[in-house]
Amino acid sequence: MGEVATGLFPQPNDVDRKRIERALAERRRYRYVSPEVCAVENGYQIKSPCCSRNIDKGGGVIDIARLEYWQALQVWRLYSREHSQSLWRLQGEFANLRELLQQLNLDPERIFWP
C-alpha cells in the first residue's frame, strides 16, 4: 500500500499492526499474556486472555480495545469494550497512533485491561 496525502498509510495495514504489537509489550498491566491485534475496518481490534477473570471466569479471550483512524478528520479514536453491555465506548481522540498507544498502555483507570 502506498502513502496517502496526509503521510499516513490507509488503515488497516501491516506496518501499523506491527507497531501496535511492539508497543503493547510496554503496557503496564497483564504483561504475562499475549494480546492479539486483528485488522478491522479502518483500524485494529485488540483481544487478550482474561487473566483477572473479572470478565470471563474461565480466562477466555476478551475484547480489550478498538483503534480506528478517521481519515476525513485525521484523528485516531480509541474505544474500550463495555463488556456488560456488549458495546464499544469512545475513550479519546488522538492526533497520532503513538499518543493513543501511550494511553492504552498506561491505562491508569483499568478501562482496557480489567
C-alpha positions in Angstrom: 0.0 0.0 0.0 1.2 3.5 -0.8 1.0 6.5 1.4 -1.9 8.9 1.2 -1.7 12.7 1.0 -1.6 13.0 4.8 1.6 11.0 5.0 -0.2 8.1 6.8 -0.9 4.6 5.4 -4.5 3.7 4.9 -5.9 1.6 7.7 -5.5 -1.2 8.5 -2.0 -2.1 7.2 0.7 -4.5 8.3 3.2 -1.7 9.2 0.9 -0.1 11.9 -0.3 -3.5 13.1 3.3 -4.4 13.9 3.9 -1.1 15.6 0.9 -1.8 17.8 2.1 -5.3 18.6 5.5 -3.9 19.6 4.0 -1.1 21.7 1.8 -3.5 23.6 4.9 -5.2 25.0 5.4 -2.0 27.0 2.0 -2.0 28.7 1.7 -1.8 32.5 -1.0 -4.4 33.1 -1.1 -8.1 32.3 2.3 -8.2 30.7 2.3 -12.0 31.0 -0.4 -12.6 28.4 0.0 -12.3 24.7 -2.6 -10.0 23.2 -3.7 -10.4 19.6 -4.0 -7.4 17.2 -6.6 -8.0 14.4 -7.3 -5.9 11.4 -10.9 -4.4 11.3 -12.5 -1.8 9.1 -10.4 1.5 9.4 -8.2 0.1 12.2 -7.5 -2.6 14.7 -9.1 -4.6 17.5 -7.1 -6.0 20.4 -8.0 -9.2 22.2 -6.4 -10.9 25.1 -6.8 -13.8 27.5 -8.7 -12.6 30.6 -6.2 -13.2 33.3 -8.0 -11.4 36.1 -11.1 -13.5 35.4 -13.2 -10.4 36.1 -14.9 -10.6 32.7 -14.5 -14.2 31.8 -14.3 -16.6 34.8 -12.7 -19.2 32.6 -9.9 -16.9 31.4 -11.0 -16.9 27.8 -10.1 -14.3 25.2 -11.9 -11.0 25.6 -12.0 -7.7 23.7 -9.6 -5.1 25.1 -9.6 -2.1 22.7 -10.6 -0.9 19.3 -8.4 1.6 17.4 -9.9 3.4 14.4 -8.3 6.0 12.1 -10.8 8.6 10.8 -9.0 9.8 7.6 -11.5 12.7 6.9 -10.8 14.1 10.4 -7.1 12.9 10.5 -7.7 11.5 14.0 -7.3 8.2 15.8 -10.1 7.1 18.1 -9.6 4.7 21.0 -12.5 2.6 22.2 -12.8 0.4 25.3 -15.2 -2.6 25.5 -18.2 -2.3 27.8 -18.5 -6.0 28.4 -21.7 -5.8 30.4 -23.5 -4.1 27.5 -21.5 -5.6 24.6 -20.6 -2.3 23.1 -17.6 -0.1 22.4 -17.2 3.2 24.3 -15.1 6.1 22.9 -12.3 6.9 25.3 -10.5 9.6 23.3 -9.2 11.0 20.1 -5.5 11.4 19.3 -3.5 13.2 16.7 -1.3 10.2 16.2 -1.0 6.5 16.9 1.9 6.9 19.3 -0.2 9.1 21.7 -3.1 6.6 21.5 -0.8 3.7 22.4 0.6 5.6 25.3 -2.8 6.0 26.8 -3.7 2.3 26.1 -0.5 1.1 27.7 -0.8 3.3 30.8 -4.5 2.5 31.4 -4.5 4.3 34.9 -8.2 3.6 35.4 -8.1 0.0 34.3 -10.5 0.7 31.5 -8.8 -1.5 28.9 -7.1 -4.2 30.9 -9.7 -5.1 33.6 
